[in-house]
């Protein structure tokens, strides 16, 4: 049995699809899974059980990446094709069943994905970091160590809360008498973002820092499985933290938290004071091109309260 699973190019969307991938593994025990995704999303699936092939699809002109995929699957038979990008590929593939994502701008992406394959309730996203990454995570975060993780970056500038406020938040949560007094501070970000993240790292002395800026998806996910709290912008790393089971606070402004909030019972969304609809109404439909960072409307006190409330609720 072979199943073709066409996932996203983006890390966040790829992570949000891992729940139904795991559900399909249970539905079709012993099946081989072929994953088609972008290069950035590939590490999300590398160690997933049952995955025997990953077809990378870097975007090419005139849809060349879709041609590449069709060549890879030509003359192969699949018991099912799951296409979470809503392309025509599923109809051009030999398959018994076809599950194709259709546009929906109201459902959370996890619920939307689950509906494509008829799973209710929606299975939670998860991570598969691999044994080596988990061994390394145990070395840098031993059992019992409390860790506050901060993700101050994002793929888009206007989704980013000012880095100085992340630093202030970390100072408050790690201060004497605070919920995470004396905890270690983990800072994460993408390659080349070290300078941007440095003000947050500087909140604690070097011996209490865990610097994962530029680290791979496997290493980061394994570390997230062991942290006390994650706070970050709307990003792939935020979804990775939630999927790893970490208490997660996602910060939102100009993007749709109704669709992309962190998923899970230990996840909380904190928005700027205005809803997305209010921003559109007040600033115009094209407000995202105004050059203003609406994340600046979110104060430290609001995020700190959300963090304290979540930690208290979880008994951390």
ROFIKOL-816948 format. One record per residue (C-alpha): residue in one letter; x, y, z. Coordinates in steps of 0.25 Angstrom, whole numbers, plus 5000, padded with zeros to 4 digits. Layout:
<nodes>
+------+------+------+------+
! rest !    u !    v !    w !
+------+------+------+------+
!    A !    X !    Y !    Z !
...
+------+------+------+------+
</nodes>
This chain:
<nodes>
+------+------+------+------+
! rest !    u !    v !    w !
+------+------+------+------+
!    X ! 5000 ! 5000 ! 5000 !
!    X ! 5005 ! 5014 ! 4996 !
!    X ! 4999 ! 5027 ! 4999 !
!    X ! 5004 ! 5041 ! 4993 !
!    X ! 5003 ! 5052 ! 5003 !
!    X ! 5004 ! 5066 ! 4997 !
!    X ! 5008 ! 5076 ! 5008 !
!    X ! 5012 ! 5091 ! 5009 !
!    X ! 5024 ! 5098 ! 5005 !
!    X ! 5023 ! 5105 ! 5018 !
!    X ! 5028 ! 5100 ! 5032 !
!    X ! 5016 ! 5104 ! 5039 !
!    X ! 5006 ! 5098 ! 5030 !
!    X ! 5014 ! 5086 ! 5029 !
!    X ! 5014 ! 5084 ! 5044 !
!    X ! 4999 ! 5086 ! 5044 !
!    X ! 4997 ! 5075 ! 5035 !
!    X ! 5004 ! 5065 ! 5043 !
!    X ! 4992 ! 5061 ! 5051 !
!    X ! 4985 ! 5055 ! 5039 !
!    X ! 4997 ! 5049 ! 5034 !
!    X ! 4998 ! 5041 ! 5047 !
!    X ! 4983 ! 5038 ! 5046 !
!    X ! 4985 ! 5032 ! 5032 !
!    X ! 4996 ! 5024 ! 5038 !
!    X ! 4986 ! 5018 ! 5047 !
!    X ! 4976 ! 5016 ! 5037 !
!    X ! 4985 ! 5009 ! 5027 !
!    X ! 4995 ! 5001 ! 5036 !
!    X ! 5007 ! 4997 ! 5028 !
!    X ! 5005 ! 5007 ! 5017 !
!    X ! 5017 ! 5014 ! 5011 !
!    X ! 5016 ! 5029 ! 5010 !
!    X ! 5022 ! 5038 ! 5000 !
!    X ! 5022 ! 5052 ! 5004 !
!    X ! 5023 ! 5064 ! 4994 !
!    X ! 5027 ! 5077 ! 5000 !
!    X ! 5036 ! 5089 ! 4999 !
!    X ! 5050 ! 5088 ! 5004 !
!    X ! 5048 ! 5096 ! 5016 !
!    X ! 5037 ! 5087 ! 5021 !
!    X ! 5044 ! 5074 ! 5018 !
!    X ! 5050 ! 5072 ! 5032 !
!    X ! 5036 ! 5072 ! 5038 !
!    X ! 5034 ! 5058 ! 5031 !
!    X ! 5048 ! 5052 ! 5031 !
!    X ! 5046 ! 5043 ! 5043 !
!    X ! 5031 ! 5041 ! 5042 !
!    X ! 5029 ! 5026 ! 5043 !
!    X ! 5024 ! 5020 ! 5030 !
!    X ! 5030 ! 5031 ! 5021 !
!    X ! 5039 ! 5024 ! 5011 !
!    X ! 5041 ! 5035 ! 5001 !
!    X ! 5041 ! 5050 ! 5001 !
!    X ! 5039 ! 5058 ! 4988 !
!    X ! 5045 ! 5072 ! 4989 !
!    X ! 5037 ! 5082 ! 4981 !
!    X ! 5045 ! 5095 ! 4981 !
!    X ! 5036 ! 5106 ! 4974 !
!    X ! 5040 ! 5107 ! 4959 !
!    X ! 5035 ! 5116 ! 4948 !
!    X ! 5023 ! 5112 ! 4940 !
!    X ! 5019 ! 5101 ! 4950 !
!    X ! 5031 ! 5093 ! 4948 !
!    X ! 5031 ! 5088 ! 4962 !
!    X ! 5017 ! 5081 ! 4959 !
!    X ! 5023 ! 5075 ! 4946 !
!    X ! 5034 ! 5069 ! 4955 !
!    X ! 5024 ! 5063 ! 4964 !
!    X ! 5016 ! 5057 ! 4953 !
!    X ! 5029 ! 5051 ! 4947 !
!    X ! 5032 ! 5045 ! 4961 !
!    X ! 5019 ! 5038 ! 4962 !
!    X ! 5016 ! 5034 ! 4948 !
!    X ! 5013 ! 5020 ! 4946 !
!    X ! 5012 ! 5018 ! 4961 !
!    X ! 4999 ! 5013 ! 4968 !
!    X ! 4994 ! 5019 ! 4981 !
!    X ! 4983 ! 5014 ! 4990 !
!    X ! 4980 ! 5029 ! 4993 !
!    X ! 4985 ! 5043 ! 4990 !
!    X ! 4984 ! 5054 ! 5000 !
!    X ! 4986 ! 5068 ! 4994 !
!    X ! 4986 ! 5079 ! 5004 !
!    X ! 4990 ! 5089 ! 4993 !
!    X ! 4977 ! 5087 ! 4985 !
!    X ! 4985 ! 5085 ! 4972 !
!    X ! 4981 ! 5076 ! 4960 !
!    X ! 4991 ! 5066 ! 4963 !
!    X ! 4982 ! 5057 ! 4970 !
!    X ! 4974 ! 5055 ! 4958 !
!    X ! 4986 ! 5052 ! 4949 !
!    X ! 4991 ! 5041 ! 4958 !
!    X ! 4987 ! 5026 ! 4959 !
!    X ! 4979 ! 5025 ! 4972 !
!    X ! 4967 ! 5018 ! 4978 !
!    X ! 4963 ! 5030 ! 4987 !
!    X ! 4966 ! 5045 ! 4985 !
!    X ! 4965 ! 5055 ! 4997 !
!    X ! 4967 ! 5069 ! 4992 !
!    X ! 4967 ! 5082 ! 5000 !
!    X ! 4957 ! 5092 ! 4996 !
!    X ! 4958 ! 5107 ! 5000 !
!    X ! 4952 ! 5111 ! 5013 !
!    X ! 4955 ! 5124 ! 5020 !
!    X ! 4948 ! 5121 ! 5033 !
!    X ! 4952 ! 5108 ! 5039 !
!    X ! 4965 ! 5106 ! 5047 !
!    X ! 4975 ! 5100 ! 5038 !
!    X ! 4976 ! 5087 ! 5047 !
!    X ! 4960 ! 5085 ! 5046 !
!    X ! 4961 ! 5089 ! 5031 !
!    X ! 4971 ! 5078 ! 5028 !
!    X ! 4964 ! 5068 ! 5037 !
!    X ! 4951 ! 5070 ! 5029 !
!    X ! 4958 ! 5067 ! 5016 !
!    X ! 4961 ! 5052 ! 5020 !
!    X ! 4948 ! 5051 ! 5029 !
!    X ! 4955 ! 5051 ! 5043 !
!    X ! 4946 ! 5056 ! 5055 !
!    X ! 4951 ! 5061 ! 5064 !
!    X ! 4963 ! 5066 ! 5058 !
!    X ! 4976 ! 5059 ! 5062 !
!    X ! 4986 ! 5068 ! 5068 !
!    X ! 4999 ! 5072 ! 5061 !
!    X ! 5011 ! 5065 ! 5066 !
!    X ! 5026 ! 5065 ! 5064 !
!    X ! 5036 ! 5054 ! 5060 !
!    X ! 5050 ! 5059 ! 5063 !
!    X ! 5057 ! 5046 ! 5063 !
!    X ! 5065 ! 5038 ! 5073 !
!    X ! 5078 ! 5046 ! 5071 !
!    X ! 5071 ! 5060 ! 5073 !
!    X ! 5064 ! 5055 ! 5086 !
!    X ! 5078 ! 5050 ! 5092 !
!    X ! 5084 ! 5064 ! 5089 !
!    X ! 5071 ! 5070 ! 5095 !
!    X ! 5073 ! 5062 ! 5108 !
!    X ! 5087 ! 5067 ! 5109 !
!    X ! 5084 ! 5082 ! 5108 !
!    X ! 5071 ! 5081 ! 5116 !
!    X ! 5073 ! 5070 ! 5126 !
!    X ! 5060 ! 5065 ! 5134 !
!    X ! 5055 ! 5075 ! 5143 !
!    X ! 5061 ! 5087 ! 5137 !
!    X ! 5052 ! 5099 ! 5135 !
!    X ! 5053 ! 5106 ! 5122 !
!    X ! 5046 ! 5118 ! 5116 !
!    X ! 5047 ! 5118 ! 5101 !
!    X ! 5045 ! 5131 ! 5093 !
!    X ! 5043 ! 5132 ! 5078 !
!    X ! 5045 ! 5147 ! 5074 !
!    X ! 5045 ! 5145 ! 5059 !
!    X ! 5036 ! 5142 ! 5048 !
!    X ! 5036 ! 5141 ! 5032 !
!    X ! 5029 ! 5154 ! 5031 !
!    X ! 5034 ! 5167 ! 5038 !
!    X ! 5020 ! 5172 ! 5041 !
!    X ! 5017 ! 5159 ! 5049 !
!    X ! 5028 ! 5162 ! 5059 !
!    X ! 5026 ! 5168 ! 5073 !
!    X ! 5037 ! 5177 ! 5076 !
!    X ! 5049 ! 5169 ! 5081 !
!    X ! 5051 ! 5179 ! 5092 !
!    X ! 5038 ! 5175 ! 5098 !
!    X ! 5041 ! 5160 ! 5097 !
!    X ! 5054 ! 5163 ! 5105 !
!    X ! 5045 ! 5171 ! 5115 !
!    X ! 5035 ! 5159 ! 5116 !
!    X ! 5047 ! 5149 ! 5118 !
!    X ! 5053 ! 5158 ! 5129 !
!    X ! 5039 ! 5159 ! 5136 !
!    X ! 5036 ! 5144 ! 5135 !
!    X ! 5050 ! 5140 ! 5140 !
!    X ! 5051 ! 5151 ! 5151 !
!    X ! 5052 ! 5147 ! 5166 !
!    X ! 5038 ! 5143 ! 5171 !
!    X ! 5033 ! 5141 ! 5156 !
!    X ! 5027 ! 5128 ! 5152 !
!    X ! 5040 ! 5124 ! 5145 !
!    X ! 5050 ! 5130 ! 5154 !
!    X ! 5064 ! 5125 ! 5151 !
!    X ! 5060 ! 5117 ! 5139 !
!    X ! 5068 ! 5116 ! 5127 !
!    X ! 5065 ! 5124 ! 5114 !
!    X ! 5064 ! 5117 ! 5101 !
!    X ! 5064 ! 5126 ! 5089 !
!    X ! 5060 ! 5121 ! 5075 !
!    X ! 5060 ! 5127 ! 5061 !
!    X ! 5064 ! 5124 ! 5047 !
!    X ! 5078 ! 5124 ! 5040 !
!    X ! 5084 ! 5138 ! 5040 !
!    X ! 5075 ! 5144 ! 5051 !
!    X ! 5086 ! 5143 ! 5062 !
!    X ! 5087 ! 5158 ! 5063 !
!    X ! 5072 ! 5161 ! 5063 !
!    X ! 5071 ! 5150 ! 5075 !
!    X ! 5083 ! 5155 ! 5083 !
!    X ! 5075 ! 5165 ! 5091 !
!    X ! 5067 ! 5154 ! 5097 !
!    X ! 5079 ! 5145 ! 5099 !
!    X ! 5085 ! 5156 ! 5107 !
!    X ! 5074 ! 5156 ! 5117 !
!    X ! 5082 ! 5145 ! 5125 !
!    X ! 5096 ! 5142 ! 5127 !
!    X ! 5103 ! 5132 ! 5117 !
!    X ! 5102 ! 5120 ! 5126 !
!    X ! 5087 ! 5121 ! 5126 !
!    X ! 5085 ! 5122 ! 5111 !
!    X ! 5081 ! 5112 ! 5101 !
!    X ! 5084 ! 5118 ! 5088 !
!    X ! 5076 ! 5110 ! 5077 !
!    X ! 5076 ! 5122 ! 5067 !
!    X ! 5078 ! 5115 ! 5053 !
!    X ! 5077 ! 5101 ! 5059 !
!    X ! 5070 ! 5090 ! 5050 !
!    X ! 5055 ! 5086 ! 5052 !
!    X ! 5059 ! 5073 ! 5058 !
!    X ! 5068 ! 5079 ! 5069 !
!    X ! 5058 ! 5090 ! 5072 !
!    X ! 5046 ! 5081 ! 5072 !
!    X ! 5053 ! 5071 ! 5082 !
!    X ! 5056 ! 5083 ! 5091 !
!    X ! 5042 ! 5088 ! 5091 !
!    X ! 5037 ! 5075 ! 5096 !
!    X ! 5045 ! 5078 ! 5109 !
!    X ! 5042 ! 5093 ! 5111 !
!    X ! 5033 ! 5100 ! 5122 !
!    X ! 5027 ! 5111 ! 5113 !
!    X ! 5029 ! 5116 ! 5099 !
!    X ! 5025 ! 5130 ! 5095 !
!    X ! 5026 ! 5135 ! 5080 !
!    X ! 5021 ! 5142 ! 5068 !
!    X ! 5011 ! 5135 ! 5058 !
!    X ! 5022 ! 5126 ! 5051 !
!    X ! 5025 ! 5112 ! 5048 !
!    X ! 5033 ! 5111 ! 5061 !
!    X ! 5021 ! 5115 ! 5069 !
!    X ! 5013 ! 5103 ! 5062 !
!    X ! 5025 ! 5094 ! 5065 !
!    X ! 5025 ! 5097 ! 5079 !
!    X ! 5010 ! 5094 ! 5081 !
!    X ! 5012 ! 5081 ! 5073 !
!    X ! 5023 ! 5077 ! 5082 !
!    X ! 5013 ! 5078 ! 5094 !
!    X ! 5020 ! 5091 ! 5100 !
!    X ! 5011 ! 5101 ! 5107 !
!    X ! 5010 ! 5111 ! 5096 !
!    X ! 5006 ! 5126 ! 5094 !
!    X ! 5005 ! 5131 ! 5080 !
!    X ! 5005 ! 5146 ! 5078 !
!    X ! 4996 ! 5151 ! 5066 !
!    X ! 4993 ! 5164 ! 5059 !
!    X ! 4991 ! 5166 ! 5044 !
!    X ! 4989 ! 5151 ! 5042 !
!    X ! 4977 ! 5141 ! 5044 !
!    X ! 4978 ! 5135 ! 5058 !
!    X ! 4964 ! 5128 ! 5055 !
!    X ! 4971 ! 5120 ! 5045 !
!    X ! 4986 ! 5119 ! 5050 !
!    X ! 4986 ! 5120 ! 5065 !
!    X ! 4994 ! 5110 ! 5072 !
!    X ! 4987 ! 5097 ! 5073 !
!    X ! 4985 ! 5089 ! 5086 !
!    X ! 4980 ! 5089 ! 5100 !
!    X ! 4992 ! 5096 ! 5105 !
!    X ! 4992 ! 5107 ! 5095 !
!    X ! 4988 ! 5121 ! 5096 !
!    X ! 4986 ! 5133 ! 5086 !
!    X ! 4989 ! 5147 ! 5090 !
!    X ! 4984 ! 5158 ! 5080 !
!    X ! 4987 ! 5172 ! 5078 !
!    X ! 4975 ! 5180 ! 5084 !
!    X ! 4968 ! 5180 ! 5071 !
!    X ! 4962 ! 5168 ! 5063 !
!    X ! 4967 ! 5165 ! 5049 !
!    X ! 4953 ! 5170 ! 5044 !
!    X ! 4954 ! 5183 ! 5052 !
!    X ! 4968 ! 5185 ! 5046 !
!    X ! 4962 ! 5184 ! 5032 !
!    X ! 4950 ! 5193 ! 5036 !
!    X ! 4959 ! 5203 ! 5042 !
!    X ! 4971 ! 5203 ! 5033 !
!    X ! 4966 ! 5198 ! 5020 !
!    X ! 4966 ! 5185 ! 5013 !
!    X ! 4981 ! 5187 ! 5009 !
!    X ! 4985 ! 5191 ! 5023 !
!    X ! 4996 ! 5181 ! 5023 !
!    X ! 5003 ! 5189 ! 5012 !
!    X ! 5003 ! 5202 ! 5020 !
!    X ! 5017 ! 5200 ! 5026 !
!    X ! 5012 ! 5201 ! 5040 !
!    X ! 5015 ! 5189 ! 5050 !
!    X ! 5002 ! 5187 ! 5057 !
!    X ! 5009 ! 5178 ! 5066 !
!    X ! 5014 ! 5190 ! 5074 !
!    X ! 5000 ! 5192 ! 5079 !
!    X ! 5002 ! 5179 ! 5088 !
!    X ! 5008 ! 5183 ! 5102 !
!    X ! 5017 ! 5174 ! 5111 !
!    X ! 5007 ! 5174 ! 5122 !
!    X ! 4996 ! 5167 ! 5114 !
!    X ! 5006 ! 5156 ! 5109 !
!    X ! 5012 ! 5154 ! 5123 !
!    X ! 4998 ! 5152 ! 5129 !
!    X ! 4995 ! 5142 ! 5119 !
!    X ! 5008 ! 5135 ! 5122 !
!    X ! 5005 ! 5135 ! 5137 !
!    X ! 4991 ! 5130 ! 5135 !
!    X ! 4995 ! 5119 ! 5126 !
!    X ! 5006 ! 5114 ! 5136 !
!    X ! 4997 ! 5115 ! 5148 !
!    X ! 4986 ! 5107 ! 5140 !
!    X ! 4996 ! 5096 ! 5137 !
!    X ! 5002 ! 5096 ! 5151 !
!    X ! 5016 ! 5100 ! 5146 !
+------+------+------+------+
</nodes>
